[in-house]
């Protein structure tokens, strides 16, 4: 069952970010995801361009499809004009990619370390104008393309406002729903009860929301998030637990379990950010019976 169908049937979905390899060696990646075959609805592959090191995200999606996994190609909108987006999406479509997750390059946590930061905000007008043209079989200049391209699109949103969501963000979300966004992916969630307030505000949009959940490896990871994302985003009791725990992995799994327990009746799925713990994902899923 693909992601779009799963969300339409209101299943609780589980997706995870994976990093595209920097070299054309997919053995370790495939070994890790083989352990979670059948347990995740999709795997998100972000664009990776850090200090001149570029990974082939579209190629990675193609390898995933060849191995019977469901890929989501994560792209950005802020630093791409319409022609850049069009070229990227046409290449993706030619490789059989059907799912797109889009936001800009202001805020993001990714990779084995915490080196990249992006902010969830999509230039919806630019993105969807390109998507509409490609779906109709022509490019942004009106020239026919070889094959029409259609995607199921997810958009990032900032859930850290709780119930105090700025009017501008609500208007942007409303616009993205009108334009065809299939689901929203939130910023990281650590406090399900606070997140419940956010979900109450966006409930009228009647669109699936997937909550991002970070596998916290240590207290230093939590401190980094609070320092660079939002002060107090990771609650003090979580940091204390990680600081005092002799077994950090066990503590992380316990924290994860509590978060997921609180999210299951609030939203329609979770998106994992493993931060280098791709091989440990089965342990986390086992703990929450997913």
N, C-alpha and C positions, 0 to 999 in steps of 0.2 A: 504494500500500500504506500503510495507516495505521500509527501508531506501535506500537500493541498487537500487530498482526500481525507487524511487522518484528522486534520483540523476541521474540515467540514462535518465530519462525523462526531466531532467533539471528544475525540480521544485525548488523553493526557499524553502529550508527545515529549520525547527526550531527544535533544540534539546536542552536539558537541563541536567545539572548534578543534581543528587539527592544523598543524603547521605544514605547509608544503615544503618538501626537502629542498635544500639549497643546491644539491647536485641531483643528477638523474638516477638516484638510487632509492627505490621505493620499498626496499625489503623491510626495514625497521618499521616504517609507517604501516605497511600491510600486515606485519606480524602483530602490531598493537591493536589495529582495528578488527583483525580477525577474532580477537578475544571478545569483542562486543558485537559480533554479527548477530542480527536479529533483535538487539536490545535498544538500538538507537534508530530513530526515524530518519535522521539525516546527519551528515557531517559537513560542517561549514569550513570552507577553505578561504582564508583571507589573502588579499594581496600582500606581498611582503617586499618592501623596498626600504632597507635600513642601511644607511651609510654606504650607498652604492651597491649593496648586495641585493639582488633581485631573484625571487623564486618564481617558478612557473605555476601560478595558481590554476590557470585554465587547464594546463596539462595534467595537473594533479587531479582535478575534477574528472578528466577523461579517464585516468587510470582507475579512479574510484568506480566510475560507471562500468568499466570493463570487468571489474571484480564484483559487480552486483551490489554496490553500495550507492546510496542516494546522496549526491553532493549538492551543497548550496555554495554558490560562488559569491564571496563577499567583495563588494567593490565600494569605491568612494565617489562622491559627487563634487566636492568643493574644488578640487584641483584639476578637474576634467571639464573641458568644454563639451558641447553637444557632439562634435565630431569625434573627440576622444572617447566619449561614452559609447557612441555608435560603433566605432571600430572594435572596442572591447567586447560589446555585447554580440556583435555579429560573429566574432571569433568564438565566443562562448557557445552560441547557438549551433555553429558548425560542428562543435565537439559534443553536441548533445546535451548541453547544460540547460536545465529547465527552471532552476530555482536561483533567485538573486536576493541577496541581503545588502541593503545600501545605506550608507551614512557618510559623513565627512571625516576629515582627518584632524579633528581638534581633540578628540578624547578616545582612548582605547587602551585596553590591557591585552597584551598578546605575547606569544612566544614563551620560551623557557624562563625568561627573566621579565622584569617589568620595564622594558626599554621603550615601548611605544605607547603614546597616549593620544586618544582621539575623543571627540564628543559626538553623542548621538543626535544628529540633526541632518535631515535629508533635504537637499534642494529639489523638492518634489516637482516643481514646474519643469526644470531642466530634464530630470530623469524621465518623467512620464511622457514628455513630448517626444523624446527619442523612442521610448518603448511603443508609443502609439503608432509612430511612423513605421517601425520595424514590423509590428503586428499587421499593418495594412500592406506590407510588401514593398515599401520604398524607404529611401533614406531621408535625412532631414532636409535635403535640397529638392526632394520630390522624385529623384531618380529611382527606377525600379531596382530591387535587389534580387539575387538569384532565388532566395527562399524566404518566405515570411518567417519571422521569429517571434515567439510568444513566451513570456516568462511568468512564473508565480513569484511575486515580489513581497519581501518583508522589509520593514523600515524600523530604524532605531528610534527610541524615545527615551527621554530622561525621566526616570521614575523617582528621583530623589527628592522631589518637592512634596511627597506625600499628598495630602489633600490640597495643598496650596499651590496648585499648578498654575503657572502664568497664563493669562488669556491668550497670549501669542502662541504658546505651545499647543493649547487646546484647538486654536484655529488651524494651526499647521496639521495637527492630527486629523481634524475634520476634513481638510483639503486632501490629505493623502488617502483617506478612506474613499472620498468621492472619485479620486483619480484611479483607484484600483489596488491600493495596498491590501495584501491578503492577510497580514498579521503584523503585530508590533513586537519587537524585541526590546526589552528594557535594559537600563543600566543595572549593575550588580545589586542584588537584593541580599541583605543580611538580617533584616528584621521583618518577618512576615506580617506582623500586626500593623506596622507602619505602612507596609506595602498594600495592605487591605484598604487603607484610606485612599491611596492612589487609585486602586482598581475601582473603588466606588465612584470616583469622579469620571473615569473614562468608560464606565459601563454603558452609557447611552450610545457609544459608537458601535456597540454590538459587533466587535471584531476580536478575533483571538489575540491574546497577549501571552507571550512566552517570557518568563523571568530568567535573567542571566544569573548564574550561580558560580562563584569562583571557588576552586578547591584551594583553600588556604594552607600553604605549606608551612608557615611559621608566623610568629608574631611580627617579624620584620616585614613580611609581605603585607600584613594588616596595617602596620604603621605607614608603609609606603602609600597604600590606598587612601588612608585618612589624610596624608600630607599632600598628595597630588590630585586626588579626585574630589573628595569632599570631607571636611573635618567632621569626625564622628560617624562616618558612614559605617565603619566596622565598629560595633558596640564594644564598650570597655570590657564587658564580661567575656566576650569571645577572645579578646587580646590576652586577658589574664589567664584564660584556660590554656591557650597556646604557649604562653610564657612558662607556666608552671608544669606543663605536661612533660613527663620523661619520654613519652612516645608521641612525637608530633603527628605522625600519620594517623594513629588511633584517635587522637584528639580532633584532628581535621575531619575524620569520618563521622565522629559524634556530632560535631558542629554542623556538618552537611546534613546529617540525618534529621536534626531538629529543624533546620531551615526547610527542607523538603516536606517534612510532616506538616508544617504550617502553610506551605504553598499549594498543596494538592487540591484544596477546595477553594482556592482563590483565583487561580489562573489556569491556562490550558496547556502548560508545559514548562519545561526548564531547558536552559541552554548552558552547557558546562564549559567553563574556561579552565582547562587542566594545568596550565602553567608548567608544562614539562612532565606532568604526571599522567600522560596518556595511557601508559601501561598499567596504571593503578585504577583506572576508571571502573573495571569490573568490581573491585572491592567496594567502591562507593555505591554502585548500583545495587549490589547484593545487600548492603546495609539498609536500603530503602525499598527493597523488593521490587525493583524496576528492571 
